[in-house]
Amino acid sequence: MIHRLSTARLCRPSDLRPLRDDLEIVGTFNPGAIVSADLFNQV
């Protein structure tokens, strides 16, 4: 079982700076992925 760590984020909007002064960062996307041995056994 893999436990979700919902309190830890990789990246927050406050961690980033817009490329231009007229832009605003309002959100970020923090994807997660795993690889399982079962994935390779499927045909």
C-alpha positions in Angstrom: 0.0 0.0 0.0 1.3 3.4 -0.9 0.3 6.2 1.4 -0.7 9.6 0.1 1.1 12.5 1.6 -1.6 15.1 1.2 0.1 17.7 3.4 3.3 18.0 1.3 3.3 19.8 -2.1 6.2 19.8 -4.5 5.4 23.3 -5.8 3.1 26.1 -4.6 2.1 29.2 -6.6 4.1 31.3 -4.2 7.3 29.4 -5.2 7.1 30.7 -8.8 7.5 34.1 -10.4 5.5 35.1 -13.5 7.6 35.7 -16.6 5.9 39.1 -17.2 4.5 41.7 -14.8 1.0 41.5 -16.3 0.7 37.8 -15.5 -0.2 36.0 -12.3 0.3 32.5 -11.1 -2.9 31.2 -9.6 -2.2 27.5 -9.3 0.2 24.7 -9.8 -0.2 21.0 -10.8 1.7 18.5 -8.7 1.5 15.1 -10.5 2.5 11.8 -9.0 3.3 8.4 -10.5 4.3 5.0 -9.5 5.5 1.9 -11.4 4.3 -1.5 -10.3 5.7 -4.9 -11.2 2.1 -5.9 -12.3 2.2 -3.2 -14.9 4.8 -5.1 -16.9 3.0 -8.4 -16.6 -0.1 -7.3 -18.4 -0.5 -8.3 -22.0 
